[in-house]
Amino acid sequence: MATSTTASRDLRQYECGPFLFSDRADHDWYDRHLMFDHVVSPERASQRERFEAVARSLRDLLTQRWLLTQQTQEQANAKRVYYLSMEFLIGRSLVNNIVNLGVEQFVRDDLTTDPQQDWAAVIETEPDAGLGNGGLGRLAACFVESLATLQIPAMGYGLRYEYGIFRQEIENGYQVEHPDHWLMQPDPWEVPRPQETVQVPVACSFRLENGVIRAVPGQASHLLGVPYDRPIVGYGGRTINTLRLWGASSPDVFDFGEFSSGDFVGAMLDRLVAETVTRVLYPDDSTSAGQALRFVQEYFLVSCSLADIVARFQRSNDDWNALPDKVAIQLNDTHPAMAVGELMRILLDQGGLGWDEAWDITVRTLAYTNHTLLPEALEKWPARMFELVCPRLLEIIYEINRRFLDGVRELYPGDNGRVETLSLIEESGERNVRMAHLAVVGTHSTNGVAAIHSRLLRDAVLPEFAELFPDRFNNKTNGVTPRRWLLVANRDLSSLITEAIGDGWITDMSRLRELLPLADDAGFRQRFREAKRSAKLRFADWLKATTGQTVDPDTIFDSQIKRIHEYKRQLLNVLHVIVLYNRLRDDPTLQIPPRTFFFAGKAAPAYQLAKLIIKLISNVGRTLDADPVSSGRLNVTFLPNYNVSLAMQLIPASEVSEQISTAGYEASGTGNMKFMMNGALTIGTRDGATIEMAEEAGEENFFLFGLTADEVADSRGWYSPGWHYDHEPETKRALDLIRDNHFSPDEPGIFGPILDTLLARGDYYMHLADLTAYSQAQQQVSALYADPEAWTRKAIINVACSGKFSSDRSIAEYASDIWGAEPCPVGD
Ligand SMILES: *Cc1c(COP(=O)(O)O)cnc(C)c1O
């Protein structure tokens, strides 16, 4: 081994993060991990073992800093932020940890001296931690990174799903789901802490009966929550916070009758059932399926996290009234809304506080972020599930509701309709708890995630609550971390920016505005184009190497990558492609700049129409490829298995960003922000944060089109897709081509459900209403692309104006407006 002969080095010579290292740090770690962790001779170690050795060495390197962060925060008894989320879509950690620690030089000099080290392969070996569905989970991951970078004492709490979001394969154009057993090999970043296990009381037991999991009512038991900690390295490596994920386990002795009755194996099987609680992530990000196991998962997250938070609080404080001064708990959507009831339970039953005092502390400690306007996503849980699993919480929720509604009746005497609207309990049919109502009533802050979303939340979704609690409603526009999404993902562009304005932008994205004058500098524009070109080439190489797919870097890279959902309107994009295709069929000499339309995204496994949209995209791609009229000019590529790593590859290479949701339905979007930072131009509707992005850069630097949210709402009731079919020849021809099986000659009729949705079932998401405006906006995109100088100028302006969409800005706003939390610098 080349490295083992080198003398130990003093790592303090490295300019970045010198405070990280003690004298004990040296590169032998890598060799030791490589050989001893797996008992394998270095020359025979597998790629996976090499990855683990690098990751383990880095973990060694950050350990002291991680401990120092905990000590410092504990000693300061500073206010801590707890971010509760059912999802953390982390992706890979290796490269980001290297960059945030500032040890690239060390890694290059020492870890890569291993002659067998193929650095790119090592990076690709790390599986994505896919513990989330999409935007909501990725937001949580960006937020914990920004919290660490801003040096705010904070902890993320989530679940350690053994199986993350499924791995998507495309077979004959159809999505096929495969399990993502990402923990099959031990994850080098996580630290299990069994000694800090917490108990979660459940009022029932879980058993296996004929292969089906059943809850046995009345047979109280408990689950164990085992913490698995992951370091969250802030940029500069000063603060290293913790993401604590709970794994479900069951007590060694289950007080079931079987042990005494001799059914040892039966009792062991029941134990396995208890451990299924954190087995798998629910793969649907936009509907609440009301599954009992999901309910238990949410209760488990809340119960474990609050027990942990309270125990930590009590180590340094003895007065419950200090809780809101020391603890801020943010609920990422309604999934952890049971925290309202659980914190009350702790304060009442454990703390012995009176109701009013407990309530005041609860409300001041908790805050709630709403993430969606889709009615089908609003969670409601049957009261009977509470009764089965955690009846004391239900008792408390009923009491919260009784007192709350008493107050409402006093304010609005005789207004029974209002009481029914506001109630935490839905009484029609089965009794349900409305989790969003519980979250608004039991917290001091309810925020939306973009200006328009917060307005709609206040005016359209929860107007009666906004009237009652006007001060609670506020906006915190989402952001993404510029470390992962620009610095790491796009080396070409980030070095160009640093060369031009210095590296202050990495932690202060408002500095990007210093690039504005350079939009008019022909030399800079040239270099900016070169950076994009090089990102496109790198993407093409990466794609070839990982999937075998080929793409032509001389085409416009146009991307729509996000969950597949009707409201996001991948269908609108495909319909436009078909419109272009028809134009080419009419006139093969037509000048259209060649484009590659990239699609990527997963469909919820039970969402049949979304899966059919994937099939349509695939088939259109295949047809256009085979037709000489379109081949090489209009390419449609569906990239399988969209995840964080794919996003990090494709976004830097993209020139057009598709953000075309039906206005009023995308709460914020965060993909839109990643593209803007990376110099893509956006074609989009006035929806979510895209509105604010265009405000920042100027609408003249965006391609906005289509109905506004108010226009969409106003046309409900009279909108008729059939009118567009009858009066717009290109719309009609596109739909007819699908109907005539042009894209499905071997499977006639398969796209019937799509046509039905658009024509027979009212086109709820108004594709046809926007298709003409969209096609016109696309024509402007093509026209501008033909003028590279004008295009580049707008792209530079977009990057320069993207600073607002750093999650550092979002977090700074949460910290001052909602949490009252401040940085707690960790010394050298
Ligand atoms: C950013 C991101 C999302 C969110 O994308 P939207 O376009 O905002 O829906 C979803 N999945 C992954 C992997 C992401 O990185």
The ligand as an SDF file (V2000), in Angstrom:
LIG
                    3D

 15 15  0  0  0  0  0  0  0  0999 V2000
  -35.5690   18.9800   -4.9910 C   0  0  0  0  0  0  0  0  0  0  0  0
  -36.0810   17.6010   -5.0910 C   0  0  0  0  0  0  0  0  0  0  0  0
  -37.4580   17.3620   -5.1430 C   0  0  0  0  0  0  0  0  0  0  0  0
  -38.4840   18.4710   -5.1730 C   0  0  0  0  0  0  0  0  0  0  0  0
  -38.7010   18.8540   -6.5160 O   0  0  0  0  0  0  0  0  0  0  0  0
  -39.9460   19.7450   -6.9420 P   0  0  0  0  0  0  0  0  0  0  0  0
  -39.6550   20.0820   -8.3720 O   0  0  0  0  0  0  0  0  0  0  0  0
  -39.9190   20.9630   -6.0780 O   0  0  0  0  0  0  0  0  0  0  0  0
  -41.1530   18.9310   -6.7750 O   0  0  0  0  0  0  0  0  0  0  0  0
  -37.9000   16.0510   -5.2310 C   0  0  0  0  0  0  0  0  0  0  0  0
  -37.0290   15.0230   -5.2570 N   0  0  0  0  0  0  0  0  0  0  0  0
  -35.6940   15.2210   -5.2290 C   0  0  0  0  0  0  0  0  0  0  0  0
  -34.7860   14.0540   -5.2930 C   0  0  0  0  0  0  0  0  0  0  0  0
  -35.1810   16.5150   -5.1340 C   0  0  0  0  0  0  0  0  0  0  0  0
  -33.8500   16.6900   -5.0860 O   0  0  0  0  0  0  0  0  0  0  0  0
  1  2  1  0
  2  3  1  0
  2 14  2  0
  3  4  1  0
  3 10  2  0
  4  5  1  0
  5  6  1  0
  6  7  2  0
  6  8  1  0
  6  9  1  0
 10 11  1  0
 11 12  2  0
 12 13  1  0
 12 14  1  0
 14 15  1  0
M  END
$$$$
